[in-house]
Amino acid sequence: MAGWTGTTESSNFSGRVDDSRTTPSVETLNQELRRLIGLGLPKLAPRVLPVLFGLHCVRDEIHGERSEDQVFGLEAALRKATCLLACGGSAEWRRVDPKIGSVNERAAAAEALIGLDPATRWLSRPARQRAAALALLDPAYEVDTFRRRYRDPLIYDLACAVYKLERHALHGVPLASEEVAALSKKGFGHEGGASSTHGVRIIRTNDDLTKTLLDIVQEAQEYLVTTGSRSRDLLYLQAIEARLLTTPTLIHYRVLFGPPHWQVLKDHLLRLILLRSPSSRPRGPGQNLFLGIVDDFLREPETFICANERHAFVRLPSLTKVESWDTGIELTDPTDARAYCQFVEGVYRASRKIESRRQVAGLPILAEPSDDEEVDG
């Protein structure tokens, strides 16, 4: 499979290994992962974890110069590591009692503990620990049982997985065939610098554009990110509201570029806050609605994106006429979709936050109502 070197069993690798560069030990990686879990992803800075951020398998995932870009790169590498963890791996990885949860549950527990799971990202360390315990153990077990017996081995197993990824990136040591398959299944089947030729489609009509947007909204399970101040398709906006109502754990970002152009979008923002008020949990544990507005278009040009964790759409200039919004690119590769989710999250962090109905009510409307229901961001 493109982008990954595989073999039947990773322990059978007999090729020449480049030993001119040093891979950090599993113990060192274990220590940094423990520190990461203590800090939490929202509070992370590259300078506090120099070993993890210095890994080649992490640097290969960084696409930008900002601190946020580096954190996103680390998250992508850790998601790959949990894919390997889900494979079970060799005997040295089976440090958690195999009778207590499957390998997939072990991967889910690691994601919850780190905060890679959107439902736990903004939680405190004790809350993330409780979520990890629920993912791994029978509900009858107490969290203290997880903390005493299973947490440290789980972190160590994750360190082993990161170590394996680094050896693959740095020295070319192949991954086991089941590990290659697991990575590809999660959308990591090609190198980070090149998109796959499949999974990219040009949208050329307003009907196709609307259908694509509705598909993205209705498929969202973890993330639903949107940008733009021009949305006026009531069906699309109501679909977002319905998805948030039926999927309580879904994390939603909406970043405006300047004030809303239409009253229907302003009304939508008010309904979002009624559904999930950010002011009740501002920038802390459990927050799952993030509204922001970019005022400086010189620093960040306006763009329109709608994406979930596996499917994305980006609007392009129209192929048919000026001032028409019927053209865009659809991306169905999960790697590309996640990258756009991370991009929108980064734009939100740099935006002016909107966290109350009063703030929404104070936004001006830039355009007059229109009978044209064309989707335009």
VEXDO-252198 format. One record per residue (C-alpha): residue in three letters; x, y, z. Coordinates in steps of 0.001 Angstrom, whole numbers, plus 500000, padded with zeros to 6 digits. Layout:
N
aa: ALA&c1: X&c2: Y&c3: Z
...
***
This chain:
377
aa: MET&c1: 500000&c2: 500000&c3: 500000
aa: ALA&c1: 501316&c2: 503376&c3: 499019
aa: GLY&c1: 503128&c2: 505303&c3: 501661
aa: TRP&c1: 503734&c2: 502391&c3: 504079
aa: THR&c1: 506321&c2: 499618&c3: 503960
aa: GLY&c1: 504771&c2: 496364&c3: 505068
aa: THR&c1: 505864&c2: 492831&c3: 505808
aa: THR&c1: 504131&c2: 489722&c3: 507079
aa: GLU&c1: 505573&c2: 490132&c3: 510567
aa: SER&c1: 507458&c2: 493221&c3: 511608
aa: SER&c1: 509896&c2: 491096&c3: 513660
aa: ASN&c1: 510986&c2: 489314&c3: 510451
aa: PHE&c1: 512486&c2: 492438&c3: 508910
aa: SER&c1: 515879&c2: 491578&c3: 507458
aa: GLY&c1: 516681&c2: 494681&c3: 505455
aa: ARG&c1: 519412&c2: 497143&c3: 506244
aa: VAL&c1: 518523&c2: 499666&c3: 508938
aa: ASP&c1: 519952&c2: 503172&c3: 508893
aa: ASP&c1: 521516&c2: 503445&c3: 512373
aa: SER&c1: 523105&c2: 506840&c3: 511709
aa: ARG&c1: 520170&c2: 508560&c3: 513411
aa: THR&c1: 518961&c2: 507850&c3: 516902
aa: THR&c1: 515407&c2: 506936&c3: 517840
aa: PRO&c1: 514349&c2: 507995&c3: 521355
aa: SER&c1: 513818&c2: 505052&c3: 523687
aa: VAL&c1: 510383&c2: 503737&c3: 524574
aa: GLU&c1: 511001&c2: 504853&c3: 528159
aa: THR&c1: 511679&c2: 508433&c3: 527064
aa: LEU&c1: 508562&c2: 508466&c3: 524896
aa: ASN&c1: 506575&c2: 506998&c3: 527783
aa: GLN&c1: 507663&c2: 509841&c3: 530076
aa: GLU&c1: 506667&c2: 512506&c3: 527545
aa: LEU&c1: 503297&c2: 510858&c3: 526878
aa: ARG&c1: 502593&c2: 510860&c3: 530614
aa: ARG&c1: 503390&c2: 514561&c3: 530717
aa: LEU&c1: 501154&c2: 515208&c3: 527697
aa: ILE&c1: 498267&c2: 513439&c3: 529424
aa: GLY&c1: 498821&c2: 515551&c3: 532514
aa: LEU&c1: 498751&c2: 518822&c3: 530549
aa: GLY&c1: 495985&c2: 518024&c3: 528073
aa: LEU&c1: 496012&c2: 518841&c3: 524352
aa: PRO&c1: 494382&c2: 522318&c3: 524647
aa: LYS&c1: 497222&c2: 523507&c3: 526922
aa: LEU&c1: 500009&c2: 521899&c3: 524943
aa: ALA&c1: 503032&c2: 523839&c3: 523662
aa: PRO&c1: 505848&c2: 522288&c3: 521588
aa: ARG&c1: 508575&c2: 523554&c3: 523927
aa: VAL&c1: 507333&c2: 521454&c3: 526857
aa: LEU&c1: 507586&c2: 518151&c3: 524941
aa: PRO&c1: 510760&c2: 518487&c3: 522856
aa: VAL&c1: 511222&c2: 514765&c3: 522244
aa: LEU&c1: 507727&c2: 514104&c3: 520910
aa: PHE&c1: 507702&c2: 517222&c3: 518741
aa: GLY&c1: 511166&c2: 516352&c3: 517446
aa: LEU&c1: 510126&c2: 512957&c3: 516108
aa: HIS&c1: 510256&c2: 512540&c3: 512349
aa: CYS&c1: 506864&c2: 510804&c3: 512344
aa: VAL&c1: 505442&c2: 513948&c3: 513972
aa: ARG&c1: 507317&c2: 516486&c3: 511852
aa: ASP&c1: 506069&c2: 514710&c3: 508705
aa: GLU&c1: 502528&c2: 515609&c3: 509822
aa: ILE&c1: 503199&c2: 519320&c3: 510458
aa: HIS&c1: 502022&c2: 521612&c3: 507655
aa: GLY&c1: 502613&c2: 525166&c3: 508877
aa: GLU&c1: 504772&c2: 527310&c3: 511121
aa: ARG&c1: 502350&c2: 528094&c3: 513930
aa: SER&c1: 502340&c2: 526386&c3: 517308
aa: GLU&c1: 498835&c2: 525100&c3: 516514
aa: ASP&c1: 500131&c2: 523438&c3: 513348
aa: GLN&c1: 502726&c2: 521566&c3: 515398
aa: VAL&c1: 500110&c2: 520383&c3: 517875
aa: PHE&c1: 497913&c2: 519199&c3: 514986
aa: GLY&c1: 500898&c2: 517270&c3: 513619
aa: LEU&c1: 501431&c2: 515556&c3: 516964
aa: GLU&c1: 497737&c2: 514664&c3: 517131
aa: ALA&c1: 497883&c2: 513097&c3: 513652
aa: ALA&c1: 500908&c2: 510986&c3: 514631
aa: LEU&c1: 499234&c2: 509872&c3: 517855
aa: ARG&c1: 496103&c2: 508861&c3: 515941
aa: LYS&c1: 498316&c2: 506655&c3: 513786
aa: ALA&c1: 499859&c2: 505193&c3: 516926
aa: THR&c1: 496438&c2: 504266&c3: 518287
aa: CYS&c1: 495762&c2: 502501&c3: 514974
aa: LEU&c1: 498793&c2: 500303&c3: 515645
aa: LEU&c1: 497678&c2: 499825&c3: 519228
aa: ALA&c1: 494338&c2: 498520&c3: 517950
aa: CYS&c1: 496199&c2: 495774&c3: 516077
aa: GLY&c1: 497405&c2: 494280&c3: 519337
aa: GLY&c1: 500936&c2: 493860&c3: 517993
aa: SER&c1: 503583&c2: 491536&c3: 519356
aa: ALA&c1: 503766&c2: 489993&c3: 522832
aa: GLU&c1: 505587&c2: 493008&c3: 524290
aa: TRP&c1: 502517&c2: 495147&c3: 523587
aa: ARG&c1: 500053&c2: 492863&c3: 525400
aa: ARG&c1: 500702&c2: 494352&c3: 528820
aa: VAL&c1: 497026&c2: 495025&c3: 529541
aa: ASP&c1: 495044&c2: 491949&c3: 530620
aa: PRO&c1: 493507&c2: 490702&c3: 527322
aa: LYS&c1: 490398&c2: 489594&c3: 529202
aa: ILE&c1: 489661&c2: 493224&c3: 530075
aa: GLY&c1: 488524&c2: 494669&c3: 526749
aa: SER&c1: 489490&c2: 493987&c3: 523154
aa: VAL&c1: 492358&c2: 495649&c3: 521310
aa: ASN&c1: 489884&c2: 498078&c3: 519748
aa: GLU&c1: 488678&c2: 499063&c3: 523211
aa: ARG&c1: 492299&c2: 499547&c3: 524206
aa: ALA&c1: 492754&c2: 501978&c3: 521331
aa: ALA&c1: 489562&c2: 503828&c3: 522290
aa: ALA&c1: 490771&c2: 504057&c3: 525882
aa: ALA&c1: 494090&c2: 505552&c3: 524753
aa: GLU&c1: 492306&c2: 508148&c3: 522605
aa: ALA&c1: 490029&c2: 509081&c3: 525515
aa: LEU&c1: 492950&c2: 509363&c3: 527934
aa: ILE&c1: 494988&c2: 511649&c3: 525656
aa: GLY&c1: 492020&c2: 513714&c3: 524460
aa: LEU&c1: 492118&c2: 512579&c3: 520828
aa: ASP&c1: 488496&c2: 511582&c3: 521308
aa: PRO&c1: 486500&c2: 514782&c3: 520636
aa: ALA&c1: 484265&c2: 513982&c3: 523616
aa: THR&c1: 487239&c2: 514114&c3: 525997
aa: ARG&c1: 489474&c2: 516726&c3: 524388
aa: TRP&c1: 488438&c2: 519566&c3: 526709
aa: LEU&c1: 487986&c2: 517467&c3: 529828
aa: SER&c1: 490247&c2: 517533&c3: 532874
aa: ARG&c1: 492743&c2: 514714&c3: 533402
aa: PRO&c1: 490547&c2: 512917&c3: 536012
aa: ALA&c1: 487554&c2: 513121&c3: 533658
aa: ARG&c1: 489599&c2: 511782&c3: 530729
aa: GLN&c1: 490793&c2: 508982&c3: 533000
aa: ARG&c1: 487194&c2: 508070&c3: 533837
aa: ALA&c1: 486310&c2: 508018&c3: 530138
aa: ALA&c1: 489295&c2: 505770&c3: 529387
aa: ALA&c1: 488277&c2: 503409&c3: 532187
aa: LEU&c1: 484760&c2: 503141&c3: 530759
aa: ALA&c1: 486174&c2: 502415&c3: 527282
aa: LEU&c1: 488445&c2: 499636&c3: 528568
aa: LEU&c1: 486749&c2: 498064&c3: 531561
aa: ASP&c1: 483365&c2: 496745&c3: 532542
aa: PRO&c1: 481315&c2: 499563&c3: 534131
aa: ALA&c1: 481381&c2: 497600&c3: 537401
aa: TYR&c1: 485080&c2: 498365&c3: 537769
aa: GLU&c1: 486050&c2: 501479&c3: 539690
aa: VAL&c1: 488214&c2: 504166&c3: 538131
aa: ASP&c1: 490866&c2: 503475&c3: 540781
aa: THR&c1: 491216&c2: 499979&c3: 539354
aa: PHE&c1: 492044&c2: 501454&c3: 535952
aa: ARG&c1: 494452&c2: 503952&c3: 537501
aa: ARG&c1: 496321&c2: 501357&c3: 539583
aa: ARG&c1: 496437&c2: 498421&c3: 537169
aa: TYR&c1: 495819&c2: 499474&c3: 533597
aa: ARG&c1: 496619&c2: 503141&c3: 532958
aa: ASP&c1: 500414&c2: 502937&c3: 533039
aa: PRO&c1: 500643&c2: 499789&c3: 530868
aa: LEU&c1: 498284&c2: 501437&c3: 528376
aa: ILE&c1: 500512&c2: 504525&c3: 528132
aa: TYR&c1: 503557&c2: 502298&c3: 527767
aa: ASP&c1: 501874&c2: 500387&c3: 524942
aa: LEU&c1: 501166&c2: 503684&c3: 523193
aa: ALA&c1: 504826&c2: 504656&c3: 523607
aa: CYS&c1: 505745&c2: 501360&c3: 521901
aa: ALA&c1: 503432&c2: 502237&c3: 519030
aa: VAL&c1: 504986&c2: 505713&c3: 518659
aa: TYR&c1: 508424&c2: 504113&c3: 518760
aa: LYS&c1: 507417&c2: 501761&c3: 515944
aa: LEU&c1: 506124&c2: 504670&c3: 513831
aa: GLU&c1: 509362&c2: 506575&c3: 514377
aa: ARG&c1: 511481&c2: 503573&c3: 513408
aa: HIS&c1: 509400&c2: 503266&c3: 510258
aa: ALA&c1: 509748&c2: 506978&c3: 509408
aa: LEU&c1: 513407&c2: 507296&c3: 510354
aa: HIS&c1: 514950&c2: 503942&c3: 509492
aa: GLY&c1: 512447&c2: 502377&c3: 507100
aa: VAL&c1: 511640&c2: 499451&c3: 509388
aa: PRO&c1: 508491&c2: 497881&c3: 507880
aa: LEU&c1: 505184&c2: 497630&c3: 509691
aa: ALA&c1: 503260&c2: 494380&c3: 510026
aa: SER&c1: 500669&c2: 493798&c3: 507309
aa: GLU&c1: 497801&c2: 494120&c3: 509802
aa: GLU&c1: 499205&c2: 497467&c3: 510922
aa: VAL&c1: 499408&c2: 498748&c3: 507339
aa: ALA&c1: 495805&c2: 497633&c3: 506817
aa: ALA&c1: 494662&c2: 499343&c3: 510022
aa: LEU&c1: 496324&c2: 502617&c3: 509033
aa: SER&c1: 494802&c2: 502510&c3: 505561
aa: LYS&c1: 491355&c2: 501718&c3: 506961
aa: LYS&c1: 491540&c2: 504903&c3: 509051
aa: GLY&c1: 492572&c2: 507005&c3: 506064
aa: PHE&c1: 496329&c2: 506950&c3: 506616
aa: GLY&c1: 497077&c2: 504905&c3: 503512
aa: HIS&c1: 499359&c2: 507417&c3: 501783
aa: GLU&c1: 502110&c2: 509838&c3: 502610
aa: GLY&c1: 501001&c2: 513041&c3: 504292
aa: GLY&c1: 502374&c2: 515314&c3: 501587
aa: ALA&c1: 500268&c2: 513986&c3: 498707
aa: SER&c1: 496541&c2: 513509&c3: 498360
aa: SER&c1: 495179&c2: 510362&c3: 496776
aa: THR&c1: 493965&c2: 510662&c3: 493200
aa: HIS&c1: 490621&c2: 509119&c3: 494153
aa: GLY&c1: 488387&c2: 510787&c3: 496690
aa: VAL&c1: 488459&c2: 514193&c3: 494952
aa: ARG&c1: 485477&c2: 515461&c3: 492944
aa: ILE&c1: 484690&c2: 518827&c3: 491392
aa: ILE&c1: 481155&c2: 520047&c3: 492172
aa: ARG&c1: 479716&c2: 522010&c3: 489229
aa: THR&c1: 476037&c2: 522629&c3: 490043
aa: ASN&c1: 474150&c2: 524135&c3: 492942
aa: ASP&c1: 472059&c2: 520969&c3: 493368
aa: ASP&c1: 475175&c2: 518786&c3: 493720
aa: LEU&c1: 476692&c2: 521348&c3: 496078
aa: THR&c1: 473628&c2: 521302&c3: 498333
aa: LYS&c1: 473500&c2: 517498&c3: 498367
aa: THR&c1: 477194&c2: 517296&c3: 499273
aa: LEU&c1: 476786&c2: 519732&c3: 502159
aa: LEU&c1: 473775&c2: 517850&c3: 503522
aa: ASP&c1: 475655&c2: 514547&c3: 503264
aa: ILE&c1: 478586&c2: 515981&c3: 505242
aa: VAL&c1: 476284&c2: 517326&c3: 507945
aa: GLN&c1: 474239&c2: 514149&c3: 508278
aa: GLU&c1: 477306&c2: 511883&c3: 508359
aa: ALA&c1: 479146&c2: 513853&c3: 511081
aa: GLN&c1: 479875&c2: 511808&c3: 514204
aa: GLU&c1: 482807&c2: 513565&c3: 515901
aa: TYR&c1: 483378&c2: 516946&c3: 514253
aa: LEU&c1: 481331&c2: 519286&c3: 512098
aa: VAL&c1: 483212&c2: 522434&c3: 511081
aa: THR&c1: 481892&c2: 525281&c3: 508938
aa: THR&c1: 483248&c2: 528652&c3: 507876
aa: GLY&c1: 481765&c2: 531639&c3: 506096
aa: SER&c1: 479302&c2: 534475&c3: 506667
aa: ARG&c1: 477157&c2: 534067&c3: 503528
aa: SER&c1: 475067&c2: 530945&c3: 504293
aa: ARG&c1: 471373&c2: 531443&c3: 503521
aa: ASP&c1: 470127&c2: 527966&c3: 502598
aa: LEU&c1: 467602&c2: 527264&c3: 505346
aa: LEU&c1: 467578&c2: 523505&c3: 504651
aa: TYR&c1: 471356&c2: 523316&c3: 505160
aa: LEU&c1: 471292&c2: 525416&c3: 508338
aa: GLN&c1: 468403&c2: 523424&c3: 509793
aa: ALA&c1: 470246&c2: 520193&c3: 509012
aa: ILE&c1: 473166&c2: 521418&c3: 511140
aa: GLU&c1: 470815&c2: 522207&c3: 514017
aa: ALA&c1: 469110&c2: 518823&c3: 513739
aa: ARG&c1: 472443&c2: 516994&c3: 513711
aa: LEU&c1: 473600&c2: 518787&c3: 516852
aa: LEU&c1: 470309&c2: 517970&c3: 518541
aa: THR&c1: 470459&c2: 514250&c3: 517717
aa: THR&c1: 474214&c2: 513831&c3: 518335
aa: PRO&c1: 474993&c2: 515411&c3: 521734
aa: THR&c1: 478716&c2: 514588&c3: 521609
aa: LEU&c1: 479241&c2: 516190&c3: 518181
aa: ILE&c1: 481690&c2: 519100&c3: 518321
aa: HIS&c1: 480700&c2: 522011&c3: 516088
aa: TYR&c1: 482774&c2: 524965&c3: 514891
aa: ARG&c1: 481376&c2: 527932&c3: 512947
aa: VAL&c1: 483853&c2: 530665&c3: 512046
aa: LEU&c1: 482463&c2: 533811&c3: 510403
aa: PHE&c1: 484486&c2: 536099&c3: 508168
aa: GLY&c1: 482976&c2: 539418&c3: 509090
aa: PRO&c1: 479326&c2: 539861&c3: 510154
aa: PRO&c1: 476630&c2: 537579&c3: 508692
aa: HIS&c1: 475333&c2: 538659&c3: 505296
aa: TRP&c1: 471811&c2: 537369&c3: 505882
aa: GLN&c1: 469268&c2: 537389&c3: 508707
aa: VAL&c1: 468722&c2: 533645&c3: 508272
aa: LEU&c1: 472348&c2: 532999&c3: 509249
aa: LYS&c1: 472112&c2: 535299&c3: 512260
aa: ASP&c1: 468975&c2: 533460&c3: 513378
aa: HIS&c1: 470855&c2: 530181&c3: 512948
aa: LEU&c1: 473644&c2: 531406&c3: 515242
aa: LEU&c1: 471090&c2: 532305&c3: 517903
aa: ARG&c1: 469541&c2: 528840&c3: 517680
aa: LEU&c1: 472966&c2: 527227&c3: 518000
aa: ILE&c1: 473560&c2: 529064&c3: 521260
aa: LEU&c1: 470137&c2: 528015&c3: 522522
aa: LEU&c1: 471037&c2: 524393&c3: 521739
aa: ARG&c1: 474528&c2: 524521&c3: 523234
aa: SER&c1: 475481&c2: 527692&c3: 525042
aa: PRO&c1: 479279&c2: 528209&c3: 525005
aa: SER&c1: 478943&c2: 530678&c3: 527883
aa: SER&c1: 477814&c2: 527896&c3: 530211
aa: ARG&c1: 481085&c2: 526017&c3: 529621
aa: PRO&c1: 483484&c2: 528635&c3: 528218
aa: ARG&c1: 486693&c2: 527164&c3: 526779
aa: GLY&c1: 486669&c2: 524381&c3: 529294
aa: PRO&c1: 485578&c2: 520797&c3: 529941
aa: GLY&c1: 482581&c2: 519711&c3: 527948
aa: GLN&c1: 482387&c2: 522668&c3: 525565
aa: ASN&c1: 481174&c2: 521417&c3: 522198
aa: LEU&c1: 480104&c2: 524600&c3: 520384
aa: PHE&c1: 482723&c2: 527049&c3: 519161
aa: LEU&c1: 481645&c2: 530254&c3: 517416
aa: GLY&c1: 484106&c2: 532896&c3: 516275
aa: ILE&c1: 484458&c2: 535796&c3: 513856
aa: VAL&c1: 487535&c2: 536833&c3: 511862
aa: ASP&c1: 487694&c2: 540616&c3: 511503
aa: ASP&c1: 491069&c2: 541000&c3: 509768
aa: PHE&c1: 490722&c2: 539692&c3: 506207
aa: LEU&c1: 494290&c2: 540750&c3: 505386
aa: ARG&c1: 495638&c2: 538156&c3: 507807
aa: GLU&c1: 493122&c2: 535412&c3: 507000
aa: PRO&c1: 491196&c2: 535645&c3: 503696
aa: GLU&c1: 487582&c2: 534534&c3: 503671
aa: THR&c1: 486949&c2: 530938&c3: 502768
aa: PHE&c1: 484051&c2: 528505&c3: 502872
aa: ILE&c1: 484604&c2: 525025&c3: 504298
aa: CYS&c1: 482193&c2: 522386&c3: 505509
aa: ALA&c1: 483786&c2: 519219&c3: 506872
aa: ASN&c1: 483342&c2: 516333&c3: 509230
aa: GLU&c1: 485990&c2: 513859&c3: 510347
aa: ARG&c1: 485871&c2: 511901&c3: 507054
aa: HIS&c1: 484344&c2: 514125&c3: 504359
aa: ALA&c1: 484970&c2: 517752&c3: 503352
aa: PHE&c1: 483843&c2: 520405&c3: 500902
aa: VAL&c1: 485691&c2: 523602&c3: 499949
aa: ARG&c1: 484020&c2: 526246&c3: 497800
aa: LEU&c1: 485800&c2: 527409&c3: 494633
aa: PRO&c1: 485144&c2: 530333&c3: 492277
aa: SER&c1: 482254&c2: 529476&c3: 489968
aa: LEU&c1: 482948&c2: 527741&c3: 486672
aa: THR&c1: 479781&c2: 529222&c3: 485165
aa: LYS&c1: 479310&c2: 532892&c3: 486063
aa: VAL&c1: 480361&c2: 535749&c3: 488307
aa: GLU&c1: 478710&c2: 536018&c3: 491736
aa: SER&c1: 477506&c2: 532438&c3: 491596
aa: TRP&c1: 478334&c2: 529929&c3: 494317
aa: ASP&c1: 477788&c2: 526612&c3: 492553
aa: THR&c1: 481330&c2: 525238&c3: 492355
aa: GLY&c1: 483579&c2: 523495&c3: 494814
aa: ILE&c1: 485785&c2: 520516&c3: 495543
aa: GLU&c1: 484589&c2: 517477&c3: 497485
aa: LEU&c1: 487194&c2: 515483&c3: 499430
aa: THR&c1: 486336&c2: 512001&c3: 500683
aa: ASP&c1: 489779&c2: 510995&c3: 501926
aa: PRO&c1: 489625&c2: 511090&c3: 505766
aa: THR&c1: 493173&c2: 512458&c3: 505959
aa: ASP&c1: 492190&c2: 515519&c3: 503922
aa: ALA&c1: 488948&c2: 515937&c3: 505877
aa: ARG&c1: 490752&c2: 515842&c3: 509225
aa: ALA&c1: 493274&c2: 518377&c3: 507951
aa: TYR&c1: 490450&c2: 520817&c3: 507195
aa: CYS&c1: 488892&c2: 520190&c3: 510611
aa: GLN&c1: 492229&c2: 521102&c3: 512153
aa: PHE&c1: 492529&c2: 524157&c3: 509906
aa: VAL&c1: 489138&c2: 525479&c3: 511020
aa: GLU&c1: 490006&c2: 524833&c3: 514652
aa: GLY&c1: 493184&c2: 526870&c3: 514169
aa: VAL&c1: 491265&c2: 529745&c3: 512560
aa: TYR&c1: 488813&c2: 529665&c3: 515475
aa: ARG&c1: 491638&c2: 529975&c3: 517990
aa: ALA&c1: 492784&c2: 533171&c3: 516276
aa: SER&c1: 489258&c2: 534577&c3: 515946
aa: ARG&c1: 487147&c2: 536828&c3: 518169
aa: LYS&c1: 484964&c2: 534490&c3: 520218
aa: ILE&c1: 481158&c2: 534629&c3: 520176
aa: GLU&c1: 479762&c2: 533058&c3: 523340
aa: SER&c1: 476407&c2: 534678&c3: 524109
aa: ARG&c1: 473089&c2: 535599&c3: 522529
aa: ARG&c1: 473866&c2: 539251&c3: 523267
aa: GLN&c1: 477011&c2: 539063&c3: 521127
aa: VAL&c1: 475085&c2: 537481&c3: 518245
aa: ALA&c1: 472287&c2: 540044&c3: 518564
aa: GLY&c1: 474885&c2: 542824&c3: 518231
aa: LEU&c1: 476141&c2: 541581&c3: 514860
aa: PRO&c1: 474995&c2: 543732&c3: 511906
aa: ILE&c1: 473456&c2: 542236&c3: 508767
aa: LEU&c1: 475332&c2: 543095&c3: 505574
aa: ALA&c1: 472759&c2: 542141&c3: 502916
aa: GLU&c1: 469047&c2: 542518&c3: 502293
aa: PRO&c1: 466787&c2: 539438&c3: 502175
aa: SER&c1: 466631&c2: 537669&c3: 498809
aa: ASP&c1: 464422&c2: 535062&c3: 497191
aa: ASP&c1: 467497&c2: 533398&c3: 495721
aa: GLU&c1: 468103&c2: 530259&c3: 497800
aa: GLU&c1: 471447&c2: 529453&c3: 496227
aa: VAL&c1: 473994&c2: 528095&c3: 498709
aa: ASP&c1: 476819&c2: 530593&c3: 499024
aa: GLY&c1: 478810&c2: 529737&c3: 502127
***
